[in-house]
Structure formats: C-alpha cells, structure tokens
C-alpha cells in the first residue's frame, strides 16, 4: 500500500490539527509509514483509518492509556478465537462507558434546549434588573441559574434562598432525604477521582 498522505491530509480528513497528529505519534498510537530524509511524513489509507479510530475513541472519553490498550488487543493473539475473546473482554467495559457518556450528553442537550426555549419566551423579570434576577426566576433551568448568579452582586440569590421553606427550619433540621454522604464526609460524586487525559 502506497504512502501518499501527508500530515495535512490526515488533519483535513479528521478535522484535527497537525499538532494533534504529532501528539498521537509521540504517544506511540500512530506511526508514519515513511519519513523522508527531510523529515516529511507520509501515511497510508490504513494509517488514516487508525487515526480516525483514535479520534473517535477520544471523543468517547477514553484516555490515552485506554486507547493504547484497545489498539494493542491483537498483541499476543495467535488465533482468531483468542483475538475475539480479548476483543470482547477489553471493549465490553468501554461500551458501557460510551453508553453512560451518550446518556449524559442527551441530558445536557435537553437542558440546553429547555434553556433556549425559556429565554426565547422571555424571563418574567424587568429588563433593567441584573442577571441574578434571571437566575431566581420561576422555572429557570439549572444552566441558566448557575450561569446568571454572581456571589455578592445584588442579593437576589440570598433573598430567594431565605424565602424558601428549607431556610426557615428550626434548629438547623436537615431537609428530608438529605444525602447521607454529607454526614460521612465523602463527596461520593461521580468522577471525583478521575484524572483527565491530556487533550490533543
């Protein structure tokens, strides 16, 4: 197979930068088929297909180490049955991770659409009020509330919090259904121990 594709060709085909391609080469995920004496890299269509898979796995949230393990599935496999078994073992967990990511993206998409619809219909606050008033408007989606608030701005948030039934509970009584994790001192939040892989 002839190596006729340049780094620029790969970048255009995948929508990534040449620097990203160099990063994947430095991490050992991709290797040019030919490097000329002048340092010009050339790639085959197989190399492009491999890069496209790498980019797709990154979009699913896999780390560089996880992608490396996927690309090395065939290593040590002597038969097709061994390859198929390892393929299933390695990718089953990644499939579940991809499904969770898809569900999270769908939730965020719905929230963004709801926010755009809410703002498009108009928030029931005076036009000259500060953005904090938008955050405390009835039925404002979470993303609108979070982004419109500013601590110490005008007191809208504090006034709204004070008017809620929870704020008036005597003796600091916890609302029903308060998370037990807070008592245990652990955050327990999803992804709390996750370290991000370097972005290319």
C-alpha atoms as a printed R data frame, in Angstrom:
    type eleno elety resid chain resno       x       y      z
1   ATOM     1    CA   UNK     A     1   0.000   0.000  0.000
2   ATOM     2    CA   UNK     A     2   1.452   3.319 -1.088
3   ATOM     3    CA   UNK     A     3   2.092   6.023  1.472
4   ATOM     4    CA   UNK     A     4   0.901   9.181 -0.260
5   ATOM     5    CA   UNK     A     5  -0.948  11.032  2.507
6   ATOM     6    CA   UNK     A     6   0.712  13.930  4.316
7   ATOM     7    CA   UNK     A     7   0.123  15.120  7.867
8   ATOM     8    CA   UNK     A     8  -2.027  17.890  6.422
9   ATOM     9    CA   UNK     A     9  -4.142  15.337  4.538
10  ATOM    10    CA   UNK     A    10  -4.761  13.443  7.766
11  ATOM    11    CA   UNK     A    11  -5.573  16.648  9.615
12  ATOM    12    CA   UNK     A    12  -8.133  17.698  6.996
13  ATOM    13    CA   UNK     A    13  -9.696  14.239  6.859
14  ATOM    14    CA   UNK     A    14 -10.200  14.050 10.623
15  ATOM    15    CA   UNK     A    15 -10.818  17.710 11.471
16  ATOM    16    CA   UNK     A    16  -7.846  17.710 13.845
17  ATOM    17    CA   UNK     A    17  -4.629  19.688 13.806
18  ATOM    18    CA   UNK     A    18  -1.211  18.537 12.655
19  ATOM    19    CA   UNK     A    19  -0.068  19.104 16.244
20  ATOM    20    CA   UNK     A    20  -2.688  16.590 17.435
21  ATOM    21    CA   UNK     A    21  -1.343  14.040 14.958
22  ATOM    22    CA   UNK     A    22   2.202  14.645 16.246
23  ATOM    23    CA   UNK     A    23   0.897  14.156 19.792
24  ATOM    24    CA   UNK     A    24  -0.539  10.747 18.914
25  ATOM    25    CA   UNK     A    25   2.779   9.828 17.289
26  ATOM    26    CA   UNK     A    26   4.678  10.881 20.408
27  ATOM    27    CA   UNK     A    27   2.358   8.702 22.499
28  ATOM    28    CA   UNK     A    28   3.023   5.736 20.233
29  ATOM    29    CA   UNK     A    29  -0.537   5.458 18.951
30  ATOM    30    CA   UNK     A    30   0.293   6.344 15.353
31  ATOM    31    CA   UNK     A    31   3.375   5.864 13.214
32  ATOM    32    CA   UNK     A    32   4.047   7.277  9.741
33  ATOM    33    CA   UNK     A    33   4.671   4.660  7.087
34  ATOM    34    CA   UNK     A    34   7.536   6.696  5.622
35  ATOM    35    CA   UNK     A    35   9.717   9.523  6.912
36  ATOM    36    CA   UNK     A    36  11.908  11.150  4.267
37  ATOM    37    CA   UNK     A    37  15.450  12.387  4.837
38  ATOM    38    CA   UNK     A    38  13.988  15.873  5.060
39  ATOM    39    CA   UNK     A    39  11.628  14.782  7.843
40  ATOM    40    CA   UNK     A    40   8.471  14.715  5.717
41  ATOM    41    CA   UNK     A    41   5.970  12.146  6.956
42  ATOM    42    CA   UNK     A    42   3.821  10.041  4.664
43  ATOM    43    CA   UNK     A    43   0.905   7.848  5.634
44  ATOM    44    CA   UNK     A    44  -1.201   5.108  4.082
45  ATOM    45    CA   UNK     A    45  -5.012   4.857  3.997
46  ATOM    46    CA   UNK     A    46  -4.670   2.285  6.805
47  ATOM    47    CA   UNK     A    47  -2.886   4.903  8.907
48  ATOM    48    CA   UNK     A    48  -5.737   7.333  8.272
49  ATOM    49    CA   UNK     A    49  -8.287   4.716  9.341
50  ATOM    50    CA   UNK     A    50  -6.303   4.075 12.523
51  ATOM    51    CA   UNK     A    51  -6.190   7.805 13.270
52  ATOM    52    CA   UNK     A    52  -9.945   8.096 12.737
53  ATOM    53    CA   UNK     A    53 -10.491   5.312 15.267
54  ATOM    54    CA   UNK     A    54  -8.172   7.046 17.747
55  ATOM    55    CA   UNK     A    55 -10.105  10.300 17.364
56  ATOM    56    CA   UNK     A    56 -13.451   8.549 17.819
57  ATOM    57    CA   UNK     A    57 -12.262   6.793 20.979
58  ATOM    58    CA   UNK     A    58 -11.045  10.139 22.341
59  ATOM    59    CA   UNK     A    59 -14.480  11.616 21.661
60  ATOM    60    CA   UNK     A    60 -15.968   8.811 23.758
61  ATOM    61    CA   UNK     A    61 -13.779   9.914 26.645
62  ATOM    62    CA   UNK     A    62 -11.127   7.180 26.618
63  ATOM    63    CA   UNK     A    63  -7.748   8.147 27.980
64  ATOM    64    CA   UNK     A    64  -4.522   7.747 26.020
65  ATOM    65    CA   UNK     A    65  -3.659   4.642 28.069
66  ATOM    66    CA   UNK     A    66  -7.084   3.131 27.417
67  ATOM    67    CA   UNK     A    67  -6.795   3.798 23.689
68  ATOM    68    CA   UNK     A    68  -3.355   2.206 23.693
69  ATOM    69    CA   UNK     A    69  -4.787  -0.936 25.302
70  ATOM    70    CA   UNK     A    70  -7.510  -1.072 22.646
71  ATOM    71    CA   UNK     A    71  -5.012  -0.705 19.803
72  ATOM    72    CA   UNK     A    72  -2.873  -3.475 21.287
73  ATOM    73    CA   UNK     A    73  -5.707  -6.015 21.519
74  ATOM    74    CA   UNK     A    74  -4.140  -8.258 18.881
75  ATOM    75    CA   UNK     A    75  -0.737  -8.377 20.623
76  ATOM    76    CA   UNK     A    76  -0.025 -11.956 21.685
77  ATOM    77    CA   UNK     A    77  -3.087 -13.407 19.965
78  ATOM    78    CA   UNK     A    78  -2.143 -16.458 17.883
79  ATOM    79    CA   UNK     A    79  -5.618 -17.430 16.721
80  ATOM    80    CA   UNK     A    80  -8.818 -15.728 15.637
81  ATOM    81    CA   UNK     A    81 -10.658 -17.131 18.677
82  ATOM    82    CA   UNK     A    82  -8.070 -15.628 21.046
83  ATOM    83    CA   UNK     A    83  -8.450 -12.268 19.314
84  ATOM    84    CA   UNK     A    84 -12.266 -12.435 19.520
85  ATOM    85    CA   UNK     A    85 -12.165 -13.283 23.233
86  ATOM    86    CA   UNK     A    86  -9.770 -10.463 24.068
87  ATOM    87    CA   UNK     A    87 -11.777  -8.064 21.921
88  ATOM    88    CA   UNK     A    88 -14.896  -8.839 23.977
89  ATOM    89    CA   UNK     A    89 -13.048  -8.582 27.299
90  ATOM    90    CA   UNK     A    90 -11.411  -5.238 26.556
91  ATOM    91    CA   UNK     A    91 -14.272  -3.485 24.805
92  ATOM    92    CA   UNK     A    92 -17.224  -4.567 26.962
93  ATOM    93    CA   UNK     A    93 -16.349  -2.059 29.673
94  ATOM    94    CA   UNK     A    94 -15.700   0.697 27.149
95  ATOM    95    CA   UNK     A    95 -19.120   0.064 25.616
96  ATOM    96    CA   UNK     A    96 -20.784   0.672 28.985
97  ATOM    97    CA   UNK     A    97 -18.711   3.833 29.438
98  ATOM    98    CA   UNK     A    98 -19.753   5.039 25.981
99  ATOM    99    CA   UNK     A    99 -23.422   4.426 26.810
100 ATOM   100    CA   UNK     A   100 -23.169   6.450 30.020
101 ATOM   101    CA   UNK     A   101 -21.496   9.274 28.131
102 ATOM   102    CA   UNK     A   102 -24.227   9.250 25.467
103 ATOM   103    CA   UNK     A   103 -26.936   9.418 28.139
104 ATOM   104    CA   UNK     A   104 -25.145  12.320 29.841
105 ATOM   105    CA   UNK     A   105 -24.843  14.171 26.526
106 ATOM   106    CA   UNK     A   106 -28.567  13.675 25.894
107 ATOM   107    CA   UNK     A   107 -29.425  15.116 29.310
108 ATOM   108    CA   UNK     A   108 -27.220  18.151 28.724
109 ATOM   109    CA   UNK     A   109 -28.677  18.619 25.233
110 ATOM   110    CA   UNK     A   110 -32.216  18.611 26.647
111 ATOM   111    CA   UNK     A   111 -31.206  21.119 29.311
112 ATOM   112    CA   UNK     A   112 -29.684  23.425 26.692
113 ATOM   113    CA   UNK     A   113 -32.818  23.193 24.530
114 ATOM   114    CA   UNK     A   114 -35.026  23.929 27.561
115 ATOM   115    CA   UNK     A   115 -32.847  26.920 28.460
116 ATOM   116    CA   UNK     A   116 -33.003  28.327 24.944
117 ATOM   117    CA   UNK     A   117 -36.767  27.855 24.865
118 ATOM   118    CA   UNK     A   118 -37.169  29.510 28.274
119 ATOM   119    CA   UNK     A   119 -35.052  32.508 27.323
120 ATOM   120    CA   UNK     A   120 -36.740  32.723 23.936
121 ATOM   121    CA   UNK     A   121 -40.142  33.051 25.586
122 ATOM   122    CA   UNK     A   122 -38.810  35.746 27.895
123 ATOM   123    CA   UNK     A   123 -37.952  35.625 31.583
124 ATOM   124    CA   UNK     A   124 -40.554  37.347 33.832
125 ATOM   125    CA   UNK     A   125 -38.169  39.963 35.201
126 ATOM   126    CA   UNK     A   126 -37.684  43.635 34.439
127 ATOM   127    CA   UNK     A   127 -35.259  44.305 31.591
128 ATOM   128    CA   UNK     A   128 -33.138  46.633 33.742
129 ATOM   129    CA   UNK     A   129 -32.642  44.125 36.570
130 ATOM   130    CA   UNK     A   130 -29.289  42.438 36.932
131 ATOM   131    CA   UNK     A   131 -28.760  38.889 35.585
132 ATOM   132    CA   UNK     A   132 -29.116  37.471 39.120
133 ATOM   133    CA   UNK     A   133 -32.857  38.070 38.839
134 ATOM   134    CA   UNK     A   134 -32.915  35.748 35.837
135 ATOM   135    CA   UNK     A   135 -31.333  33.016 37.945
136 ATOM   136    CA   UNK     A   136 -34.105  33.239 40.532
137 ATOM   137    CA   UNK     A   137 -36.989  33.462 38.069
138 ATOM   138    CA   UNK     A   138 -39.564  30.682 38.287
139 ATOM   139    CA   UNK     A   139 -38.776  27.553 36.270
140 ATOM   140    CA   UNK     A   140 -35.336  28.795 35.208
141 ATOM   141    CA   UNK     A   141 -33.315  25.737 34.070
142 ATOM   142    CA   UNK     A   142 -30.225  24.780 36.080
143 ATOM   143    CA   UNK     A   143 -27.753  26.066 33.465
144 ATOM   144    CA   UNK     A   144 -29.456  29.477 33.491
145 ATOM   145    CA   UNK     A   145 -29.422  29.628 37.293
146 ATOM   146    CA   UNK     A   146 -25.762  28.659 37.564
147 ATOM   147    CA   UNK     A   147 -24.511  30.994 34.843
148 ATOM   148    CA   UNK     A   148 -26.627  34.010 35.808
149 ATOM   149    CA   UNK     A   149 -25.691  34.038 39.503
150 ATOM   150    CA   UNK     A   150 -22.837  36.085 40.898
151 ATOM   151    CA   UNK     A   151 -21.986  35.961 44.579
152 ATOM   152    CA   UNK     A   152 -22.276  39.296 46.367
153 ATOM   153    CA   UNK     A   153 -23.805  41.021 43.358
154 ATOM   154    CA   UNK     A   154 -27.208  42.293 44.398
155 ATOM   155    CA   UNK     A   155 -28.662  39.903 46.947
156 ATOM   156    CA   UNK     A   156 -31.238  38.245 44.706
157 ATOM   157    CA   UNK     A   157 -29.883  34.791 45.459
158 ATOM   158    CA   UNK     A   158 -29.757  35.378 49.228
159 ATOM   159    CA   UNK     A   159 -33.292  36.758 49.306
160 ATOM   160    CA   UNK     A   160 -34.631  33.884 47.267
161 ATOM   161    CA   UNK     A   161 -32.865  31.339 49.471
162 ATOM   162    CA   UNK     A   162 -34.240  32.966 52.628
163 ATOM   163    CA   UNK     A   163 -37.785  32.761 51.275
164 ATOM   164    CA   UNK     A   164 -37.600  29.015 50.658
165 ATOM   165    CA   UNK     A   165 -39.274  26.736 53.253
166 ATOM   166    CA   UNK     A   166 -35.983  24.931 53.967
167 ATOM   167    CA   UNK     A   167 -34.376  28.159 55.165
168 ATOM   168    CA   UNK     A   168 -36.897  28.546 57.952
169 ATOM   169    CA   UNK     A   169 -36.445  25.133 59.571
170 ATOM   170    CA   UNK     A   170 -35.812  25.498 63.299
171 ATOM   171    CA   UNK     A   171 -32.693  24.138 64.916
172 ATOM   172    CA   UNK     A   172 -30.917  23.566 61.620
173 ATOM   173    CA   UNK     A   173 -33.048  20.500 60.864
174 ATOM   174    CA   UNK     A   174 -31.932  18.752 57.690
175 ATOM   175    CA   UNK     A   175 -34.494  18.513 54.865
176 ATOM   176    CA   UNK     A   176 -35.989  15.076 54.341
177 ATOM   177    CA   UNK     A   177 -33.884  12.929 52.080
178 ATOM   178    CA   UNK     A   178 -30.632  14.816 52.727
179 ATOM   179    CA   UNK     A   179 -27.686  12.908 51.246
180 ATOM   180    CA   UNK     A   180 -26.060  10.557 53.728
181 ATOM   181    CA   UNK     A   181 -22.714  11.118 52.013
182 ATOM   182    CA   UNK     A   182 -22.526  14.581 53.534
183 ATOM   183    CA   UNK     A   183 -22.630  13.071 57.027
184 ATOM   184    CA   UNK     A   184 -19.916  10.577 56.143
185 ATOM   185    CA   UNK     A   185 -17.627  13.381 54.996
186 ATOM   186    CA   UNK     A   186 -17.153  11.985 51.492
187 ATOM   187    CA   UNK     A   187 -18.139  13.715 48.315
188 ATOM   188    CA   UNK     A   188 -19.079  10.474 46.564
189 ATOM   189    CA   UNK     A   189 -19.639  12.458 43.401
190 ATOM   190    CA   UNK     A   190 -19.318  10.789 40.022
191 ATOM   191    CA   UNK     A   191 -15.877  11.160 38.579
192 ATOM   192    CA   UNK     A   192 -14.464  12.596 41.803
193 ATOM   193    CA   UNK     A   193 -11.299  10.577 41.445
194 ATOM   194    CA   UNK     A   194 -10.912  10.870 37.714
195 ATOM   195    CA   UNK     A   195  -7.846  12.486 36.281
196 ATOM   196    CA   UNK     A   196  -8.175  13.934 32.814
197 ATOM   197    CA   UNK     A   197  -6.031  12.681 29.959
198 ATOM   198    CA   UNK     A   198  -4.125  15.345 28.027
199 ATOM   199    CA   UNK     A   199  -6.161  16.931 25.286
200 ATOM   200    CA   UNK     A   200  -4.572  16.985 21.886
